[in-house]
């Protein structure tokens, strides 16, 4: 009799867990600390004047987010990049950077680590939108910007602190259940993304979401006194694991097919490539 009662309690508890509905707002606690590890591996090919150039990049970053304060509709966050490690190969030259290496932080690639251990105040709304806090440092002047870094971010599709942080959270639309499909679109600066979502499966409070996106970016950046017009049309496939009781993304596995051109000095340079990204939450 006791065994039967225990089994009934077990099944009742299981049903209760499975019956949970997705939260309609991001749920975080004051002083909560989150750590995100991201690894990007990319291969980019450029064609110019009949010659092909391959750029290989392997980048690993660690970011910490601390919930500093909470209001009824927003979270005040501090986002800190604590480690960057990069290996890059282009035009027969290999470059390596590790922010844990003092020589690298003082070397010719020191700009890669300029934001290491610098807290970036952000505001995350309970509906998942993120923006810089009013107290954040003003935008650098054009002369101070890392133009080549900006160009790479444009080609890869963004990279600002608020964009990166917003990707760590996801709300499932009200009324959705496993098997359902929905679509949305976002515009951030010059980048537009149209995404189709499928709630593939779930286990307890973790939902597996498959995403297929089309990303377009048309912009102009200036580097070394030259204007470069970037036109990209990328395709992205993702598998996300989301804690739908809090809106926290547990992991993202993403593959981006890069396709576009860079127009500079009267020439159009075709560009293709693939970038795989794995982000995990600790």
N, C-alpha and C positions, 0 to 999 in steps of 0.2 A: 504493500500500500504506500509505504514511504517512497519507494523507488518510482512508483507511478506518479505521485505528486511532484517529485523532482523533475521527471520528464515533462510533465505538463508546464511547470514553471519555466523550463528551458525553452520549450516551443513558444510559450507566450512571450518570453523575452526576445527570442529570435524574430517573431512577428513584429514586435514593437520596433526593433531596430530597422527592419526592412521597410516598415511603414512610414519612416520619417520622410518628411517633405523637404526639398531643398530650401535653404535659407533665402530670404529676400533681401538680405543685407550682409555685408562683410562683418564677421564677428572676430574681434581681437580684444586682448586684455591690456590694461595699462602695465607698462614695464615688460611686456612680452618681448622676447628676443627671438628672431628668426634668422637662420643662416641658409644662403642659397649658393650652390656650386654650379657653375655653368662651364661647359666645355664645347668649343666650336672648332670644327675641322672643315676647312674649305679649300677648294681648288677653283681658281679663276683663270680663264684663258682669254688673251687679247690678240687680235690680229691687226697689224699695222705695217703698211708698205710691204706686204707680201710675207712678213715674218710673224711667227707666232711666239707669244710669251706666256709662260705659265707661272702663276703666283700661287704658292702653297702657304697656308696659314693654319697654325694649331694654337688656339688660345684657351687658357683656363683662368677663370676668375672666381673669387670668393667675395660675397657681399653679405653684410649683416644689416638687419633692419631692427630698430628698437622702437617700440610704441611709447612715445614720451607723454602723450596726454590724449584724452578722449572727450569729445562733445557728443551731443545727441546725433549729429549727422556726419562727423568727421573724426579722423585719427591724425594726430600730429606725429610724424615719423622722423627718425634720423636714419639715413641710408649711408653706409660706409663700405667702400671697397677696401678689403683688407689684403688682397693678394692678386697679382696678375702675373701670369707666366705665358710667354709667347715665343713660338718658333716660326720664322718666316723665311721662305726661299723664293727668290726672284732674280732673273737675269744672271744666273750662275752664282749668286751671292746668298749666303745664309746669315740670318740675323737671329740672335737669341736674346731674350729679356726675361729676367726674373726679379720681381720687386723685393724679394728677400735677399737679393745680392746687392750690397752697398755699391760695388763698382758699376753695376748696371744702372742703379738709381742716379749715379753721377755721370754716366756715360752719354754717348751720342743719341741714345734712345730714351733718355730720361723723361721725355714728354709722355711716354706710355704710362709712366707711374706717377704722373703729377697729381692725381687725385687719390692716391693711396692714403688711407687713414684720415681722409678729410670728410667730416660729416656733412651731408647734404640734407637740409630740412625740407620735408615734403608734406603735403596734405593729401591724405587718401580719404575720399568720401565713402560713406557706407554703401553706395551703389557701385563702387569699384573704379571711380575716376580719380586720377592722380595729377597733381600740379605742384610746382615749386612753392614753398612757403614764402610769405611776404618778406621774411627776414633773410631769404637766401641772397648770396652774393650777386651783384649785378652782372649782366652779361659782359664778357670780355670784348674789347674792341676788335675790329677785323684784323688789325696788325698782330694781336696776341693770340688769335685762334690757331689751332692746329688744322690747317686747311686740308692737308692730305688725310688726316684722320676723319675730318668732316666728310670728305668725298667718299671714303670707304664706308662710312656709316650710311650715307645716302644710297650707295649701291646695294648695301646689305639690307636697307630698309629701316632707318631710324637708329636709335641708340641713346637718346637722352635719358637722364636718370628717371624722370617721371614715366617715360614709356616702358623702360625696363621694369620698374617697380609695379606698374599696373598689370603687367603680364603675369605677376605672381599670384593674382587673384582672379576669380571667375565666379559669376553668379549664373545659375541655370534659370532660364525664364520660368515664371510661375505656370504650373499646370503640366510641365513636361515630365515625361517618364521614360524609362529605358525603351529604346526603339524609335523614339521621336526624333524629328529633324527640324532645324530652324536655320534662319539666315540673318546675318546682320552686316553692316558696313561701318567702317571708321575712316576718318580723315584726320591725319596728323601732319601739319605742315604741308609739304608737297607729296606726301605718301598717302595713297588710298588703298584700303584693303577690303575686299568683299569675301566673306567667309560663310561656308556651309558647315553646320555642326550636326553630328549624330551622337545621341546618347547610346553608346554601344552596349554597355553592361554596367553592373554595379555589384559591389560586395560590401555589406554593412553600409557604412556612410561614405564609401569611396566610389565615385562615378568615373567610368572610363569614357572619355569624350573624344571622338575622332573629328578632325577638322581638315577641310580642304579649302584653301584660300587662293585668291588671285590678288597680287600686290603690284600696283603701278606707282612709279615715281618719276616725275618730270621736274628737273630743277637745274639751277646753274650755280656753280661754286667757283670761287677765284682762288687760284694757287700759283704762287711765283709770278704774279702779275698777269696770269692768263685766265680767261673765262672758259670753263668747261661745262658744257650742257650735257646732263645725264638723263637718259631716257631708258627706264627699266620696266620690264614686264615679267615678274617672277611668279612662280607657282610654288605653293607651300602645302605640305601635308604634315599633320601633327597627330600625336596621341597624347592626350592629357589625362592625368589622374587627379581628380578634384575632390576634396573633402566638402561635400555639399551642405554640411551643417555649419561650416564656417566661411566657405568661399575661398579657402586657401588651396592653391595648386600644389599638389605633392610632387609631381614630376611632369616634365614636358620632353617629348622626343620629337624633333622637328627636322624635316628635310626641305631645303629650299633650292629650287631649280632657277638659276640666275640667267637672264637673257636680256640683252639690251645693247645700247651704244653710248659712247662718249664722243661728243663733237668738240674738237679743239683745233684751232689754227687752220680752219677750213677742211679738216679731215674728220671722217666718221670712223671711229674705232669700234668694231664689233666686240662684244664681251659675252661670254657664256661661263657657266660654272655651277658648282654644287656646294652648298653649305649645310652641314649637319650640326644640330645643336641639341645637347642634352642638359637639362636643368633639373636638379634635385633639391629638395628642401630637407634641412636637418634640424 
